[in-house]
Amino acid sequence: MLQVQVLRNNTAEVKKKLALKQFKQLELVDQVVSLDDERKKLQADFDQTQAKVNAASKEIGKYMAAGNQAEADSIKSNVAAWKALLEPLKDQMAIVEKELLATLVLLPNLPADAVPEGKTPEENVVVREGGLKPDLYAGAVPHWDLIKTYDLVDFETGAKITGSGFPLYKGKGAKLQRALIQYFLDYNTDAGYTEYLPPYLVNEASAFATGQLPDKEGQMYHATADNYYLIPTAEVPVTNIYRDTIVKESELPIKMTAYTPCFRREAGSFGKDVRGLNRVHQFDKVEVIQIVAPETSYAVLDEMVLHVEQLLQSLQLPYRILRLCGGDMGFTSAITYDFEVFSAAQERWLEVSSVSNFESYQTNRMKCRYKDATGKTQFTHSLNGSSLALPRIVACLLENNQTPDGILLPEVLHKYFGNNKILKIK
């Protein structure tokens, strides 16, 4: 959530940055400032009236002590009139503050200066590429065919159990999932991240704190009886560990990692881009999250980008890193780097990770603060990244490493999977 003072002191610049993000309702900035003016006026009226009541009450005490009942009764009538004004002022302030917050949360985060202009994914900037695209043998096929040949995932039974987009992993397919999850967690904890296993459902306050509500309400599965939401990513429960918390500066940076299943409705998804594992409603993902001091957050962002890049290098997958343009960025992000791996059989790039700096947008919503060296309390910055999301990683591992004799696995997975390849079912 943006801070009102930022909007008030830099109105023109805020509108310019929001326009870079292709945000159309720029009049909301003026509405926020206007509502804040109204709130301040009501607060001033309330404080002045309360001050009159307090001063008059002291006068009454003096007159009573002096035995001057008539003067005391005269002032009491004024106090009663002033007190009658306080409750309506308090009620009006509550109404205005509620409207102010409701308007403020409709504004996305401001893009950082390094965010390029652009409206569509085609205008994202390629930062760098790595790895080698494989030359597949003549009989190579896409992963949805390999899945059937090697009996790794049963989409039909998953659809019977739940619905389309809920895959049932089996045999070596389930084992490969487990191997990747364990490797990703070990890789992250070796880099100093503390592992968590959080709840898979969150309450409304948690979903609001990280920005899923009200922006992404339609993309989440909602357990209406208890008003809980199935998590779209571990970012939501893990970041909320520090909601309503003041941490010590010495505790920063806070580095956390977690494996969770993720649930996304992905309403409106269709076509070839969602075939097989390209897009599903339930998938596994390992996440990294950091809570840091503001002055270090962009150095930490670079560190997290490098962390994910080296993970992809260890999997020997061809990849590229994109800096997202304003029009392709998420609602809460100040800057985002996407990682894509090349799917050789599909001959296209598939997104497997996003690494984002939210600056104080999330921490303002969830009131995560720290005391600096001077004793001043201020908001921390939050960052997160996929390290990694499994479905498209699996798709590319299968496609890029297929041979007539089996699917070869990168060396880092051998001890986790218990073999160096996936063999066909005889």
N, C-alpha and C positions, 0 to 999 in steps of 0.2 A: 504494500500500500504506500502510495506517495505521501510525503509529509506536506501538510497545508502550507507551511512557511515557504517551501520550495515553489509551490504554485503561486503564492502571493508575491514573492520577491523576484521570480523569473518567469512571469506569465507568458511573455512572447516566446522565450526560448523553450519553455515547456510545450507550447503549442507546435512549435517547429519540430521538436523531437517526436511528439506524438504523430504528427503528419508523416514523418519518416517511417513510422510503424504502420502506416496506412490506417490510422485511427480516424474515424470520420466525425465523431461527436465532440469536436473541440470546444463547443459551447459549455460542456460540463466543467471545464476549467474555471470559467467565469462564474458558473453556478456555485462551485465550491467556495470561491473567494467571497461571493455575495452571502452565502449561508454562514460563512465564518464571521463576516462583518455583523450579521444579525445576532449570531451567538455571542460575540464580544459585547454588543450593545446590551443584550439581555443580562449578561453576566455583570456588566458595570452597573446597570439599574438595580440588580439584585444586591450587589455588594454595597452600593450607596444606601439602599433602604435598610439593609441589615446593620450598617454602621449607625444609621439614625436610631434604630431600635436599641442598639447596644449603648449609645451615648445617653439616650433618654432613660434607659433603665438605671444607669448610674445616677442620673439626676434625681430620679424617683427615690433612690436609696438615701440620698443626701437629705431631701425634704422630709422623708419619713423619720430619719434620725433626729432632725431638728424639730419634729412635731408639727410640721406644716402640711397637714393632710389635704388642704384645699389645692395647694400647688401640685402636690403629688398626684391627686385625682385628675387634675387638668392635663398633666403630661400623659397619664395613663390612657386617656382617650385618644391621644395622638399615636401612642404606641400600638394600640389596638388597630387603628386604621392602617398603620404601616405594616403590621404583621399580616393583615388581610391581603396585602399586595404580594407578600413573599411566595406563598404557595402557587398562585397563578404564574408568577415569573419562573418558578422552578419547573412547573409543568410545561411552559412554553419553551424553556431551554432544552428540556428533554426531547421535545418534538423536533426542534431545530437540529439538535445534535444527532438524532437518529436519521434525519433527512440528509445531514451533512455526510455521515458515514456511508449511507446508502448510495450517495452520489460519488463519493470519493473512491469506493471500491469498484466502480465501473471504469475507472481509468487504469490502463495497463502501465507497466513499468516503463520508464524512459530508456531508450536505447543509448548505449555508451557511444562515445565519440568515434570509436573504431568500427562501428556497425556501418556497412556500406548501404547506399541507397538501392532500392529495388522493390518490386511488388511480388515477384514470383520466384519459385525455387530455381528457375533457370538463371536468375541474376545473383545467386549466391557465389561467393568468391572461393575458388580453390586455393587453399593455402599451400598444401604440398601433397605429394603422392609417394607411396612406398610399396615395396613388394613387387613380385613379378606375376603377370597374368599367365596362367598355364596354357599350354597347347594340348587340348583334349584329343583323345584318340577318336577314330572315326565313328565308333558306336556310342559315344557319350550322350547322356540324356539328362533332362532337368531333374531336380531333386524329388519332385512328386512321383516320378517314375522309379527313381532309385529307392524311395521309401517302400514301394510295393515289392520291388525285386528283393530287397533285403529284409522285408517284413519289420520295419522300424516304427511306423506310426499307423494307427487305424483311425482314419477320419470318419468312416461310416459308423463304427460303433460309438465313437465319441459323440457323433450327432444323435445317435439313438439314445444315449445316456442323458445328454443335455441338449445340444443343438448344434447347428453348423458353426464352425470356428472354435470348437472345443476338442482338440486332438487328444487321442488316447495313445500314449507312448507305450511301447511294449518291447520286451527282450533287449536286444542290443541298443535299440532306440532309447529305452528308459535308462540303460546303463550309461550311454553317451551323455544324456542330460545330467545325470548324477556326477559323472567325471568332470564335465565342464564347470558345473556349479562349485564343486570342491576345489578345482584348480583356480578359478577366479577368486574365491574367498581366500585361499592360501596366498595368492599373488597380492591381494590387497592387505591382508594382515601382515605380511612380510614387509610391506611399505609403511607400516605404522598405523593402519586403520584398526579400530576396535570393532569386533564383530558383534552384531545384534541379531536377534530373531524376534521381530516385532509382531503385534497382532495384524491380521489380514483385513480387518474391518476397522474403520475409524468413525468417530462421531463428527457431527457437523462443525464443531469448533476447530477440530484438526484439519478438516478439508478446507475450511475458510482460511486458516492460518497460512497454508502453503499456496493458496491461490486457486485451488480446484473449484471452490465455490466463491462467487456465483458463476464464474466463467465457463467451467467445464461440466456443469451439472448433468447435461444430457449425455455425456460420454461415460459416466460412471454407473455401475449397477447399485441400486438403492434398496436396502433391506428396510422397507417402509414401517414394519411393525415396531422396530426399535429405533428407527431413524439413523441407521448406520449405513456407511458406504463401503463397498468392497474397494480395496486400494487399487489405483491404476499404476502405482509404482511404490517401491519402498521409501522413496523420498518423503512421502506424506507422513507415515508413522514415525520414521526415524528423525526427521527434522523436528517434529513436534515433541520429541523428548525434552527439548529445551524451550518449549512454550512457557511463558510466564516465569522466566528464570533470569536472574542476574548472576552471571558467571564472573569469576576472577580473571583479570587480564593474564595472569600466570597460567591459566588453564587453556588459553588459546595457543595454537589452533586446536579445535576439537575435530578429530578425524574418525568417521564412522563408516562401516560397511555392513550390508545386509543382503541376504538372499530372500526373495519372496516370489510367490506366484503373483502375477499382475492381471487385472481384469479390466477390459476396455470394451465398451459396446461397439465402438467404431461404426456408428450409424451411417448408412449411405455408402459403405464400402462395397465395391463390386468390380468385376472385370478381371483381366489377366494379372493385374498387379497384386491381387489377393489370393492367387492360386497357391495351393500347398501351404507351406509355412510362411509365406510372404507376409500374410496378415491374419492373425487369429485373435479370438476374444479372450483367451486365457493363455498366458505364456510365462516362462520363468526368466528372472532377471536378477543380476547382482548389481547393487548400486553402491556408489561412494558419495559421501556427503561430508562437507566441512563447514564448521562455524568458525569464523576468523575475525580478527580486527580489521576495520575498514581499510587502513593504509596498506594491508598486505594482500587484499583479496585478488588483485590482478596478477600478482606474482604467483599466488596459489592457483589461479586459473591456468596459467601456463604450466605449472607443475602437474595439474590434473590432466591436461591435454596430453602431456608427454607420458604420463602414467598409462593412459588408455592406448596411446600409440604404441608403446613398447609391448603392451599386452597383445595387440594385434600382430605385431612383428613376431612374437613368440609362437603365434598360431600359424605363421607363414602364409598369411592371407594378403592378397593385394588390396590396398586401401587408399583412400584419399580423405583429406580433412578439409571441410568447408566452413568458412565464416558466413553465417546466415545474414542475408540482407534484411532490412527493416520489415518488409512485408511478409517474410517467411518465419519471423520469430514468434516464440510463444508469448502469451499474455504477461507472464511474471518475470521474464528474463530481461536482463540489461544487455547481455551479449551471449551468443550461443555458437559453439563449434559442433558441427555434425561430423560423424565418422561414417563412411560408407565402405563396404567391401564389394569387390567385383565378383559377380556371379557369372562364371565362365559359360555354363550351359544356357543360361538365360541371356547372356551378353548384355548385362545391365548392372548398374550400381545399386546396392541395397543398403539402406541406413541401418546401422547396428548400435549407434551410441550418440547421445547428445551430452555435451559438457557445458554447463551454464553458470554464469555468475548472476545472482539475483540482487547483488548489493544489499540494501536494507529493505527491499520491497517485502520479502517474506517476514523478516525479523521484526519489522514495524507491526505487521498484522499480528504476529504471535508474541510480541512484547519480549523478545529475547535481547537482553542488554548485558553490558559489562561495564565495570568501573575502570577507567584508565588511570595512569600514574598520578594524575592530579586529583583523583577522586570523583571526576565528572562521570556521570552515567550516560552512556550513549548506545545506540543500536549496533549490534554486530552485523557482519555480512554473512550470507549463506551461499554455498555453491553445491552443485551436485552433478553427477555424471553416471552414465550406464557403463558398467565394467564387468560384464557386458550383458546385453539382451540376447537370449539364446536362439530363438527361432531362425533368424536369418543367418546367424553364425553357423548353425547346424546345416542350413541349406547350402551355404557356400563351402563348408568343409566337405560335404558329400559330393557336390558337383565338381569342385576344383581338384579333388583328390581321387576321383574315380579312375579305376583301371579295369581291364578285362578280368583281372583276378581278385578284385576286391577294392575297398575304399581305404586308402592309406591315411593314417592319422599323424599329425605333427608330433615330434618327439616329446614335447612337454606333456602330452596326454597319455603316453604309453603306460606309465605307472598307475595313473588314475583309472584308465580303461581296462588295464590288464592285458593289452595286446597292442600291436602296432598297426592293425588293420581290422576292418569289419569284413567278414567273409559272407558270401551268399549262403542263404539257407538251402541245405541239400534236401 
